[in-house]
Amino acid sequence: MITVQNISKYDKKEPTAVTIGTFDGLHIGHMKILERLIKSANTLGLKSSVLTFFPHPRMVLQQDADIKLLNTIEEKIHILERTGLDYLIIHPFTKEFSRLSAREFVRDILVNELRTKKIIIGYDHRFGRNRNANINDLVAFGNALDFQVEEIPAQEVDEVSVSSTKIRKALKEGEVKTANAYLGYEYMLTGTVKKGRGLGRQLGFPTANLTIAESYKLIPKNGVYAVKSVLNGQTVNGMMNIGYNPTVSGTEKTIEIHFFNFNQDLYGQRIQIDILEWIREEEKFDSLEDLKTQLQKDKQTVLSVI
């Protein structure tokens, strides 16, 4: 898969089959659209392409700084690379871009820049300035500008009864297994390991402290989780705590992972954590010894889950 940052950088020699959207979470409903796109592109001899936007339109148009997304751009690329897609085109979303009329968007972006010959979209897709154009408008543009339009019927997408909103809600409530079932993969956190206070090492449970640079990334409910990661080429299981370390009067929210049977130096490395299951709430213990006892119990619980 080739990732293109900005539509203007797409190689115009290759005609495309395109789907358009923010695709936050890339859940099993999105995958139905992508499967149809890739199959259709292969049949027609076109390049399968996803056109997506960043920042998220709500961040720009509503100045919604509090919006939380399921995927960072890095994670979205990682997931799409496994699908067989030819191109991921990430276009900067700006107020100026949002003012393009539906006709300008189709003619200037889809036809002139991407050489689109087929567009596949979900049943409720709307586009253009103020989102005032729909599937009927797109079909009319297709007839005039020589491209096909295929709509994924409502019943096909609704079969899986999935939405990014439902997944966000599940993660905020600690319902990781539900979220993962909707996603079709384990929810992930990607970040850089930084030095912490070393408390975990004192307790016999050394941790990797994960820093996530993207403030828009949704962090699940506070508590203890069963997790896994690929570290230096090997899959390693572990347990993760999200929260404030109340036993030692912590004031900053942290993400700390203790990996089982792993003692290599991870400082400065970027790692991906796959979250398997929520185990318990974060608690304040009367002493460090009580905390250590609970960590030992947590490890056994996580091992039984894994």
N, C-alpha and C positions, 0 to 999 in steps of 0.2 A: 504494500500500500504506500502511495506517495501522499504526503501531507503538504498542502499548499496554504501558506499564510497570505491571504488576500486573493480575491478572485482575479485581479489583473495579472497575477503571476501564473495562471493556468496556461498550459501549453495548448494553444488553440487548434493545433493540428488534429486533435483526436475528439471526435464527436462523443457525446455522453448520454447516458441514461441517469437521471438525477432524482434524488429525493431531498426534501428541504425541511429543516426544523431545528429546534434546539437539542432534541434527543437527550434530555437530562436523565441520567441513570442507565440509558441503553438497556431497558428492561425487555421482557419477553414479548411485549406488544410491539416495541420498536423493531425487535429482531424479525418479526413476521414481515414487516415492510422491507427490511434490508434483504431478507431471503428472496422476496419477490423481485426486488430491484436487481440483485446480482444474477438471478436466473434469467430475467428478461434481457439484461445487458448482454449476457453471453449468447443468447439466442439471436439477438439482432446485430451482434458484432460491434457493440458500443462499449465504452468505458463506464463502469459503475461508479457513481460519484455521490457523496453526501455533501450537501451545502449546509453548513451550520454557521452560527454567529457567536462572537464573543467581543465584548461582555454580553451577558444575557440581556435581551431587550428591556426587561423590567428594571435592570440596574440603570439603564440610560434614560428611558422614557418616564419612569416613575421615581427615579432616584432612590430606588429601594435598596439601600445599603445592607439591609438586614436579610435579604433573600439568601437562602442557603441551598446550594446545589449538591447533587449526589456525586457528580464527577468533576474533577479538575480537568483541564485540557489534556494534561499528561495522561491521566487515567482513561479519558475518552479515546485517545490515540491507541493506548495499550489494548483496550477492549476491541476496537474496530480492526486492529491489525490481524486479529484471529478470524475474521469473518470472510476473507477473500475479496474484500472491497478493493477497487483500483485506486480511487482518489478520495481523500478527505480534504475538503476546502473550507478553511476557517476564515470567515470574512469579518473584519472589524465592524461592529454595530455602532453606529453613531446617529445623532439626531438628524443629520443631513441625509444619511442613508434611509432613515425611516420615512423621509418625506417623498421618496420615489413613489410615483403612482404605480398602480398594478401594471399598466401598459409599459411604463418605463422599466420596471423591474424585469418583466418577462422579455421584452425586446432587447434591452441593453445588457442585462446580466445573464439571463438564461440562454438566450439565443446568440447574441453577439460575442459574449465572453466565454461561455461554456459550451457553445455549439450543441445545445441540447436537442436531441431527437425524440426523447421520451421522458416524461415526468411521471413518477409514481408517488402518490401522496395518500395520507390517511383521510378518512371520510369527512373529517371536520376541519380540514385545513383552510385557513383564510390568510390573505396576503395583501401587500400593497399598503399605501398610506391609510392609516386608521383601520387596517385589516378589513377593508370594505369589499374585497373581491373573494369569490369562492370558486368551487369546482366548475360551475357553469361558465364563469368568466374565463377560467383557464382553458376549458375545451374550446371556447370561441377563439381565444388567442392561438391555440394550437392549429385550428383550421386555417387561420390567416397566416401563421408563421411557420407552418410545416413541422409540427411535432405532435407526437401522440401523448394522450393523457390516460393514465390508469388510476382509478380510485380503489383503495382497499375498502371493501364494504364494512359497514359498521359492525355487522355481526361477527366478522372475522377478528377484528381487533377487540371487540367487547367480549368475545368468548373467554379471553383470559382475565377480563375484569381488572385490568392493571392501569395504574396511573402513577406518575412520579410523585404526585401529592400523597397517595396512599402509602408509598414507600417511605417518604419523609416522615409521615405520621408514625408508622411502625417503628422506625429507628429512634424517634424521639421518646417512644414509650418502651424501648428495650426489647421490642418484638423482632429480634434479628432473624429468626428462622422464617417468619412471615415475609420480611423484607427480601431475604435471599431467594425465597421461592418466587416472588414477583420479578426479581432481577434476573434470575437464571444463573447467578454466580454469587460468590460471597462478597458482601459489601467491603470495600477496601478503604484504607487510609494510607496515603503516601506522603512521606516526609523525610526529614534529615535527622539523624541521631545526634543529639547534643549532650554535653556533660550535665548531670544533675547534681543533687546534694550528696549522693553516695549512701543514702539511708538504706536502700534495698540491699546493697552489698553488706552493710553492717548486720542486717537481719538474715543473711544467707540467701537472699533472693535478689541478686544484682539485676538492674533493669536498664533497658535502652529507653531513653527519653526522646520521644518523637516530637519534632517541631514541624507543623504544617504551615507553610508560608501563605497559602491561599485562604484569606479570611472568609471567603464565601463558601468554603467546603463545610458540609453538614457533619458535625461531630455527634455521634449517637449519645443516648442518655448516659449520665454518670453511672459508674458501677464497674463490676469486674466481668470480664469476658474471656471466653475460650477463643484463641486465635492461632493462626499459622502464618508462616512467611517463608520465602525462599531466600536464604542467606548464603552468600558465597557458593551458590550452586546446589545447596541442599535444602530440602524442606524441613523446617523446624517448627515444632508446636510450642505453644506457650500460653501465658495468661496476661491479660492487659487490664490496667486500671485507668479509668477516666475520671478525673475529679480533682479535689482540692487537698487530699492528704490531711483530713481533719485531726487525726491522731497526733500529728506533729504541728498542728495549727498552721497548715499551709494556706496561703492567700491567693495563689495563682493556679488556674486550672492546668493540669498536666495530663499527658498521655504517656504511660509508662508500661513497658512490656518486659516481662521476665520470660526468657526462652529456656526450655528444658534441655538439659544435656548440651549446652552450647556456651563456650567461654571465649570466643574470639572477639577481638576489638572491632566495634562497629562505629566508633566516633567519626562523625563527618560523612558517613555513608548515607545515601538515599535508599530507603527500604519501603516495601509495600507490605502492609499488614492486612490479611484477610480475616474478617470477623466471622466466627462460626456460631457463637451462641452467647447470650447474656446469662451470667451466673447469679449475681446478687447485687444489691444496693451497696454503694460506698458507705462505710460505717466509721464512727469514731470509737476507738477502743481506749480502755482505761490505762493501758501501758503498752510499751513496745513489745513486751513478751506476749501479751494477748494478741497483738497484731500478728506477730510471728506465728502463733498457733493457728490463727485463722488463715494465714497464707498457706500453711501446710495443708489445711483442709481444702482450701480453694484448689490447690494443685491436684489433689486426689479427685475432686469434682470434675475439673477440666479433663484430666486423663480419662475419666469414665465417659465423658461426653465425646471425646475424640475417638 
